[in-house]
Amino acid sequence: MGTELEHAGITEKIIGAAFEVYNVLGYGFLESVYQKAMQVELQRAGLKCEIECPIKVRYKSAIVGDFRADLFVDGVVIVELKRRKTLTLMMSHSY
C-alpha cells in the first residue's frame, strides 16, 4: 500500500510553481519578490494563495501563539519561503 499525501494535488502545484519561479527569476532578489511571484504562479494554477496570512497556532486544545505564513495555499497548506542560491522547498503540515 502506497502512502498518499493528504493534499498531494496542491503540493504538486506548489512545487511546480517554485521551479517555474526559480527558472524565470533565478536567484538574487529579496524574498518578497519570490513570495509575490509564487502567489502569481499559484493563482495561475487555479489555487487561492494568501500572503502573510495570520494563523493561530494550536497545541492540543490551547492557542499557543500567532504565526504569519509566507503563503497559505487553498486554506490548507502553509509554505515558508527562504531565499537561497539553490532552490529549497519547505512545507508544513496541512490545516
For each residue, the residues with C-beta under 8 A, 3 or more apart:
1:
2:
3:
4: 8
5: 8 11
6: 94
7: 10 11 74 76 77 94
8: 4 5 11 12
9: 12 13
10: 7 13 14 47 73 74 76 77
11: 5 7 8 14 15 77 91
12: 8 9 15 16
13: 9 10 16 17 42 45 46 47
14: 10 11 17 18 42 47 73 77 79 89 91
15: 11 12 18 19 89
16: 12 13 19 20 45
17: 13 14 20 21 38 41 42 45
18: 14 15 21 22 38 87 89
19: 15 16 22 23 87
20: 16 17 23 24 41
21: 17 18 24 25 34 37 38 41
22: 18 19 25 26 27 87
23: 19 20 26
24: 20 21 37
25: 21 22 29 33 34 37
26: 22 23
27: 22 83 84 85 86
28:
29: 25 33 34 83
30: 33 34 83
31: 34 35 70 81 82 83
32: 35 36
33: 25 29 30 36 37
34: 21 25 29 30 31 37 38 81 83
35: 31 32 38 39 51 70 71 81
36: 32 33 39 40 51
37: 21 24 25 33 34 40 41
38: 17 18 21 34 35 41 42 49 71 79 81
39: 35 36 42 43 49 51 71
40: 36 37 43 44
41: 17 20 21 37 38 44 45
42: 13 14 17 38 39 45 47 49 71 73
43: 39 40 46 47 48 49
44: 40 41
45: 13 16 17 41 42
46: 13 43
47: 10 13 14 42 43 73 74
48: 43 73 74 75
49: 38 39 42 43 71 72 73 74
50: 53 69 71 72
51: 35 36 39 70 71
52: 68 69 70
53: 50 68 69 71 72
54: 66 67 68
55: 66 67 68 69 72 78 95
56: 63 65 66 67
57: 63 64 65 66 67
58: 61 62 63 64
59: 62 64
60:
61: 58
62: 58 59
63: 56 57 58
64: 57 58 59
65: 56 57
66: 54 55 56 57
67: 54 55 56 57
68: 52 53 54 55
69: 50 52 53 55 72 78 79 80
70: 31 35 51 52 78 79 80 81
71: 35 38 39 42 49 50 51 53 78 79 81
72: 49 50 53 55 69 75 77 78 79
73: 10 14 42 47 48 49 76 77 78 79
74: 7 10 47 48 49 77
75: 48 72 95
76: 7 10 73 94 95
77: 7 10 11 14 72 73 74 91 92 94 95
78: 55 69 70 71 72 73 91 92 93 95
79: 14 38 69 70 71 72 73 89 90 91 92
80: 69 70 90 91 92
81: 31 34 35 38 70 71
82: 31 88 90
83: 27 29 30 31 34
84: 27 87 88
85: 27
86: 27
87: 18 19 22 84
88: 82 84
89: 14 15 18 79
90: 79 80 82
91: 11 14 77 78 79 80
92: 77 78 79 80
93: 78
94: 6 7 76 77
95: 55 75 76 77 78
